[in-house]
Amino acid sequence: MSTTPLPDITKDQTTANLEQLVADVDRGGRNVGGITGAVLFGGAVLWSLFQLWYASPLPFAFNFGIFNDTEARALHLGIAMFLGYLAYPARKSSPRDQMPWYDWLLALIAGFCGAYLFLFYKELASRPGIPTVMDVTVAAIGLVLLLEVTRRALGAPMAVLGALFVAYVFLGPWLPDALAHRGASIERLVSHMWLTTEGVYGVALGVSVSYIFIFVLLGSLLDRCGAGNYMMQVSFAMLGHLRGGPAKVAVVSSAVNGIVSASSVANVVTGGIFTIPLMKKAGYGGIRAGAIETASSVNGQIMPPVMGAAAFLMIEYVGIPYTDIIRHALLPASISYIALFYIVHLEALQLGIQPMMSAGKPRTLLQKLAGWGMGIAGSLIVMGLVYWIGVGVQAVAGAAAIWILTGLLVALYLWLLRISAKHPDLPTEISITNPTRPETWPTVRAGLYFLIPIGILVWCLSVEQLSAGLSAFWAVVAMLVQMVTQRPLIAWFRKQTVAPMVRVGFSDAVNGLQEGARNMVGIAIACGTAGLIVGAITLTGLGLRMTAFVELVSMGNVLVMLFFTAAVCLVLGLGMPTTANYILMATLMAPVVVELGAQSGIVIPLIAVHMFVFYYGIMADITPPVGLATFAAAAISGEDPIKTGIKGTMYAMRTAVLPFMFIFNPLLLLIDVDGWVELTLVVGGATLASLTFAAATMKWMRVKCSWTEVVLLLAVTFILFRPDWLMNYVSPKYETRPASELLKIAAEMPPKGRLVAVLHGMNLEGDDLQKTVAVPLAALPEDSTATGDSAALQRLSAAGLTVMAMGDQAQIAAVRFGSQARRAGWEQGWDIAEVKIPNPSRPSEFWSYIPAFLVLAFIWVRQGRKLRAQEAGAVAA
């Protein structure tokens, strides 16, 4: 048992320091009163209200307050820059309770420059490409002020990187041949960056306006109303009595909080203030405790549906629906958390940690399984009833269904509040000195109404198939209604005074709007600066040069190229937030990986590449020397942040290996999964692989592993993650068909099946190339009557392809800009040399599981003998 003194986290100073840490990173550290505080507070609330208006259907219903994309982006950035100068002091040593006059001046100028496209939209639209002196002056000042507010909000590294890319635009003619370009004048630079949507106001800022803000606001409201504490208490009730319970609570609560949170640091502080001291008391020690909390909190960014805002950026960069991105991200995120849960269990076994509290009345294994089974079955039955009631009402009531469903939802809300009112409020803290496990079911039912907004979000996305932004809007509306009413209604059910609770409810809602906007300032600025970097890349053609550079570094080896890409992500992530890191790598490296993989004959789905760069981008929040989440955890544990980061990096190896696996095995992203049987095999095999890898890295399974067992566990992990690897030596994955059969194959392909083809043609440098590419083909619309070649052409057209079939040959006549085919590397004017279809005679790759299971069974039995020998020795001693 650890003898390290526990920090007294109830002290006001400690709590204040942690709150200041979160504020400095996520909301800006300035906390002033008077007119400055009122402007900062009111400006943040108005920003949230504007974003709610923009996300809602109201502007089109009233034909009033309609903003086009460019206007909304300009207003979004203008407000973010204005609030950025008010919220973020110039230096870390600057006082947080004062506002110097020059920050007021910079805030006003920055707000004007950022919103310039909105304020003078009509004038600028009337003279496109002909900037005036005022245009150039405002744009130049805006660029400088954007870099300065970036330095304040995101740190010097990202500001320096942005300045370097601006300098690269000017210095092109004097650079070495590999990086040289024609250069650009100041007028062309500022016009490209500030007066069009190719630079600062590009895709990243558009995603920030349309999706990121509304989801960050939803997360802030959920946390403000008490949902975060509810999730922590439920996790503690369900897991606190287990061996290593506090660590398992940290893992599960961080995963749940990560569903709606976009901040690793806030996740660490929110849960870690309780779990880290409890882990130390349980016997994990300060370094392990901090590392566990860091690893679990940072991984919250890979959890759908928010994924640290990357999910919404992927909508634009990958060009697939939001629901597809959630589907692709779900399995890797889930098995990563399952592996971490297993890791903390293995640590508990190694350290001999015993449960900290009673589990209540002892239950047999059969009783435990029955209890879990009933809980899961009950949850599935409830979800099924909700779905069928909703669908049934829609089918019967038609246009009136929305009012009936709203009435049913209100009745459900009131019923859940009445249940909650019959029990005491959940505690807002967990005792460190004398932890007591709350009862599970009373804890769960005390806050079931928190799930209503999340349920609305899921319903709108999956059943109504609304856009991500509109779905989040309705969830936020429900959340605001709940925040205003939950306290007064609970007081009414308890026959207490209602009026004070009404004031508290409105205060919570307004403060939630303010906190959501404050949390968005840094993200919006990051998207703007990332757009500046992307604009420099497109203006100079650097992206095209990156292909040749990476090919030279990797010597055409795809694995070396992936290691190089991972290293670049980690290095850039040391000084950049995850969102900006992902935007830069998605622009610079993702197309390169797809292109070089295609030239090597490997079909790498675009979503796999984007997930790859995103996964390695978030690792920087853990890895020393500047992992912010690690520093937050170390501040709570009182341990050395470097040692904590090293330990956290070891725990994060389970996450680091996943991107390499799903690059070569897209089944892990649930791509090309055929039926429920295959889905079960993929999920089961991947989950078991994550556990065996965790055991190998920890050198512990039932007892300590020998090096032979570690090697065997790694081999089992590889086979379970890559069952196709062994089968490729037995039979090829594809069989070749002539190009003349292209239309026939496209017509017969199942919905969302991937058309794989080998292309031959000449690139822009005049080199003859051959590459293997693929594109998913959607099903024909229900009202389509096309058959045969007509159906094939229609499906190809929907994917962005126009193909000319000429006898035994086929050529790509056109590739639509921004289409799935364009992003996947299909080239206009290239010949289709051959088409590849799945080999029908190839045995199922899941037969590879059999030798893996046999090896795993051998290790399990061998370790069982060791365990029995140790127990016998202990008894004899």
Buried (B, 14 or more C-beta within 10 A) or exposed (E): EBEBEBBEBEEEEBEEEBEEBBBBBBBBBBBBEEEBBEBBBEBBBBBBEBBBBBBBEBBEEEEEEEBEEBBBBBBBBBBBBBBBBBBBBBEEEBEBEEBEEEBBEBBEBBBBBBBBBBBBBEEBEEEEEEBEEEBBEBBBBBBBBBBBBBBBBBBEBBBBBBBEBBEBBEBBEEEEEEEBBEBBEEBBBBBBBBBBBBBBBBBBBBBBBBBBBBBBBBBBBBBBBBBBBBBBBBBBBBBBBBBBBBBBBBBBBBBBBBBBBBBBBBBBBBBBBBBBBBBBBBBBBBBBBBBBBBBBBBBBBBBBBBBBBBBBBBBBBBBBBBBBBBBBBBBBBBBBBBBBBBBBBBBBBEBEBEBBBEEEEEEEEEEEEEEEEEBEEEEEEEEEEBEEEBEEBBEEEEEEBEEBBEEBBEEBBBEBBBBBBEEEEBEEEBEBEEBEBBEBEBBBBBBBBBEBBBBBBBBBBEEEEBBBBBBBBBBBBBBBBBBBBBBBBBBBBEEEEBEEBBEBBBEBBBBBBBBBBBBBBBBBBBBBBBBBBBBBBBBBEBBBBBBEBBBEEBEEBBEEBBEBBBEBBBEBBBBBBBBBBBBBBBBBBBBBBBBBBBBBEBBBBBBBBBBBBBBBBBBBBBBBEBBBBBBBBBBBBBBBBBBBBBBBBBBBBBBBBBBBBBBBBBBBBBBBBEEEEBBEBBBEBBBBBBBBBBBBBBBBBBBBBBEEBBEBBBBBBBBBBBBBBBBEEEEEBBBEBEBBBBBBBBBEBEEEBBBBBBBBBEBEEEEEBBBBBBBBBEEBEEEEEBEEBBBBBBBBBBBBBBBEBEEEBBBBEBBBEEBBBBBBBBBBEBBBBBBBBEEEEBEEBBEBBEEBBEBBEEBEEBBEEBEEEEEEEEEEE
